[in-house]
Amino acid sequence: MTDPAPPGAVHARDLTVRRGPRTVLSGLTFDVRPGTVTGLLGPSGGGKSTLMRAVVGTQAHVTGTLDVLGRPAGHPDLRRRVGYVTQAPSVYTDLTPRQNLDYFAAVLGVRRAERAGHVGRTLADVDLTDHADDLARTLSGGQLSRVSLAVALLGRPELLVLDEPTVGLDPVLRRDLWDLFHRLAHEHGTTLLISSHVMDEADRCQRLLLLREGRLLADDTPDALRTRTGAGTVEGAFLHLVETGAAA
């Protein structure tokens, strides 16, 4: 007898979000497996950011079932268990990365005696040790993104939700961030849900949720999607699903 599959880090059934008369997300059903890197891909305006806000509990008018780490999305117990990084860097630009992390560590309740070590380890995790004492406003866009990521990592979240973290970055920085994401999943068991509208990032994910116009077109691995559609790329698979009207 085989062991039952572990519960999903994110468990959605018939998840729907309406904004006035408009349905933004329509009846989504999926699971995000613990300790994996799952990509949420689709064109801009397709509902990716709305879905991420629903997962972290900041989206209004959500119906259906949406459980996160075994609790309803937005439950107070999830505040330190879920990290969320928006597209825009959410740091104080008149402080250094070290000062930003020290401040947010204090907000999280990290004891003063432990704070320096905790901040130093987190800076090392995102490869910012050499820039730890530079003013944030002097950093590049990619470095600022890593400061925001470091803030989200301070509490060692079990689930990390990242909204287009690589947008506007050069290929080297994009590669380095994806290497970090997989390291977090492999070494720390972190579950990552990462949105992107860049289809060539699909192969960096272990599993994909393809979203278009608020509907889930597919929930599968990159290889399985290509095999199922006969396409050579995930972008080709996405277009095939759009053209044929196939469902997940």
C-alpha positions in Angstrom: 0.0 0.0 0.0 1.5 3.3 -1.0 1.5 6.4 1.2 -1.1 9.0 0.4 0.1 12.1 -1.5 0.9 15.1 0.8 -1.8 17.8 0.9 -1.2 20.7 -1.5 0.6 23.8 -0.2 -2.1 25.6 -2.2 -5.5 23.8 -2.7 -8.1 25.5 -4.9 -11.5 24.2 -5.9 -13.9 26.2 -8.1 -12.0 29.4 -7.2 -13.7 32.5 -8.6 -13.1 36.2 -8.3 -15.5 38.8 -9.5 -14.9 42.5 -9.8 -18.3 44.2 -10.2 -20.0 42.6 -13.2 -16.7 41.1 -14.5 -15.5 37.7 -13.7 -11.7 37.9 -13.3 -11.0 34.3 -12.3 -13.5 31.6 -13.3 -13.8 28.3 -11.5 -10.1 27.5 -11.0 -9.2 24.1 -9.6 -5.6 23.1 -8.9 -3.1 22.1 -6.3 0.5 23.4 -5.8 2.7 20.7 -4.4 4.9 21.3 -1.3 8.6 22.0 -1.9 8.2 22.6 -5.7 8.7 25.5 -8.1 5.4 26.1 -9.8 5.1 28.6 -12.6 2.0 30.6 -13.2 2.2 31.7 -16.8 0.0 33.5 -19.3 -0.3 36.9 -21.1 -0.6 40.1 -19.2 -4.1 40.8 -18.0 -5.0 37.1 -17.7 -5.6 37.1 -13.9 -2.1 36.1 -12.6 -1.8 38.9 -10.1 -5.4 38.5 -9.0 -4.8 34.8 -8.3 -1.6 35.6 -6.3 -3.4 38.2 -4.2 -6.1 35.6 -3.5 -3.5 33.1 -2.4 -1.9 35.6 0.1 -5.3 36.7 1.3 -5.4 40.3 0.1 -8.0 39.8 -2.7 -11.6 40.7 -2.2 -14.7 38.9 -3.6 -13.2 35.4 -3.6 -15.5 32.4 -3.7 -15.0 28.7 -3.8 -12.3 26.9 -1.8 -8.8 28.3 -1.4 -6.7 26.7 1.3 -3.0 27.6 1.9 -0.8 25.4 4.1 -3.9 23.8 5.5 -5.6 27.0 6.4 -8.1 29.3 4.5 -6.2 31.9 2.5 -5.7 35.0 4.6 -5.9 33.3 7.9 -3.9 35.1 10.6 -1.8 32.0 11.3 -0.3 32.3 7.7 1.2 35.8 8.2 4.7 34.5 9.0 4.3 31.3 6.9 3.7 33.0 3.5 6.1 35.4 1.8 4.8 37.7 -1.0 7.0 39.7 -3.4 5.1 42.2 -5.7 6.4 43.4 -9.0 7.5 46.7 -7.6 10.4 46.6 -5.1 8.9 47.1 -1.6 12.0 48.5 0.3 13.1 51.8 1.7 15.5 53.3 -0.8 17.0 55.7 1.8 18.2 52.7 3.8 20.8 50.0 3.0 19.8 46.4 2.3 21.2 45.5 5.8 19.1 48.3 7.4 16.0 47.3 5.5 16.4 43.7 6.7 17.2 44.7 10.2 14.0 46.8 10.3 11.7 44.1 8.9 13.3 41.5 11.2 12.4 43.7 14.1 8.8 43.9 12.8 8.7 40.1 12.6 9.8 39.8 16.2 13.3 38.5 15.7 15.2 39.0 18.9 17.9 41.7 18.8 20.6 39.3 19.9 19.8 37.1 16.9 19.0 39.8 14.4 22.5 40.4 12.9 23.1 36.8 12.2 19.7 36.3 10.7 20.1 39.3 8.5 23.6 38.3 7.4 22.4 34.8 6.4 19.5 36.1 4.4 21.7 38.6 2.6 24.0 35.7 1.7 21.1 33.7 0.5 20.3 36.3 -2.2 24.0 37.1 -2.9 23.9 40.6 -1.6 26.6 40.5 1.0 28.9 42.7 -1.1 26.2 45.4 -1.4 24.7 45.0 2.1 25.8 48.6 3.1 25.1 50.4 -0.1 22.1 52.7 -0.1 19.2 50.9 -1.8 18.6 53.8 -4.2 22.1 53.2 -5.7 21.4 49.5 -6.5 20.4 48.1 -9.9 16.9 46.9 -10.6 18.0 43.3 -10.2 19.7 44.0 -6.9 16.6 45.9 -5.6 14.5 42.9 -6.6 16.8 40.7 -4.5 16.4 43.0 -1.5 12.6 42.6 -1.7 13.1 38.9 -2.0 15.4 38.9 1.1 12.7 40.8 3.1 10.2 38.1 2.1 12.7 35.3 3.1 13.4 36.8 6.6 10.7 34.7 8.3 11.7 31.5 6.4 8.3 31.3 4.8 7.0 27.9 3.8 5.3 29.3 0.8 6.9 32.1 -1.3 4.6 33.9 -3.8 6.5 35.9 -6.4 4.7 38.2 -8.9 6.9 38.5 -12.1 10.2 38.7 -10.2 12.3 38.7 -13.3 10.5 41.3 -15.4 12.9 43.7 -17.0 16.0 41.9 -15.8 18.9 40.9 -18.1 19.4 37.1 -18.9 22.2 36.7 -16.4 20.2 38.1 -13.5 17.2 36.1 -14.5 19.3 32.9 -14.5 20.7 33.7 -11.1 17.3 34.3 -9.6 15.9 31.1 -10.9 18.9 29.2 -9.5 18.1 30.8 -6.2 14.5 29.7 -6.4 15.4 26.1 -7.0 18.0 26.2 -4.2 15.3 27.4 -1.8 13.0 24.6 -2.8 15.7 21.9 -2.7 17.6 23.0 0.4 14.9 24.5 2.5 11.7 22.8 1.3 10.2 26.1 0.3 7.2 26.0 -2.0 7.4 28.7 -4.7 4.6 30.0 -6.9 6.1 32.3 -9.5 4.2 34.3 -12.2 5.6 35.3 -15.5 4.3 36.3 -19.0 7.7 35.1 -20.5 7.0 31.6 -21.9 10.7 30.7 -22.1 10.8 30.7 -18.3 8.4 27.7 -18.3 11.2 25.1 -18.5 12.7 26.5 -15.3 9.5 25.3 -13.4 8.7 21.8 -12.2 5.0 22.3 -12.9 3.0 24.9 -14.7 -0.4 26.6 -14.4 -1.3 28.2 -17.7 -3.9 31.0 -17.3 -5.7 32.9 -20.0 -8.6 35.4 -19.5 -9.1 34.1 -16.0 -9.4 30.4 -17.0 -7.0 27.6 -16.3 -5.8 26.1 -19.6 -3.5 23.6 -18.1 -2.0 22.2 -14.9 0.9 19.9 -15.8 4.7 19.6 -16.2 6.4 21.3 -19.1 7.3 17.9 -20.7 3.8 16.6 -20.3 2.3 19.7 -21.9 4.6 19.4 -24.9 3.8 15.7 -25.3 0.1 16.2 -24.9 -0.1 19.0 -27.6 2.7 17.8 -29.9 4.4 21.2 -29.6 8.1 21.7 -29.4 7.9 24.5 -26.8 5.6 25.5 -23.9 4.6 28.6 -25.9 3.6 26.3 -28.7 1.6 24.2 -26.3 -0.1 27.3 -24.9 -1.1 28.5 -28.4 -2.4 25.0 -29.2 -4.6 25.0 -26.2 -5.9 28.4 -27.0 -6.6 27.5 -30.6 -8.3 24.2 -29.8 -10.1 25.4 -26.8 -8.7 22.5 -24.8 -9.1 22.5 -21.0 -6.7 21.6 -18.2 
